[in-house]
Each structure stands twice: as C-alpha cells, then as structure tokens.
C-alpha cells in the first residue's frame, strides 16, 4: 500500500462531514451515510473504498 492509498480514509475526505456528538456522515452518495459514531468507524466507514474520496 502506498502512502497516498493510506491517506484515502473517510476522516481525510471532503465528503466526511462532522454532524455533532462524535458522528460523521458521508455525503458522496445520493443518501448520506453515517460513517462514524462517537468518533469510531461503523459498518459504513469507507463504504466507497476510496472511489469517491476527495482531498480537502
């Protein structure tokens, strides 16, 4: 895995938006997905496998 590939995570993506109380959503899909709860990744974390990743 290259350094660039390691950086492609939800937390570093423009689509990952903090919504409060430790929760983050991903707005890359038509319907936003909760990807982190209480600052911890959930089952939707990195759901796009980097295909929708956008750099800040």
WOQUI-V166645 format. One record per backbone hydrogen bond with DSSP energy under -1.0 kcal/mol. NH is the residue of the N-H (numbers start at 1). CO is the residue of the C=O. If there is no record, write none. Layout:
nh=[NH NH]
co=[CO CO]
//
This chain:
nh=[6 7 9 12 13 14 16 17 19 23 24 25 26 27 33 35 36 37 39 40 42 45 47 49 51]
co=[2 3 7 9 10 54 13 25 23 20 36 17 33 15 26 24 24 40 22 37 35 42 44 46 48]
//
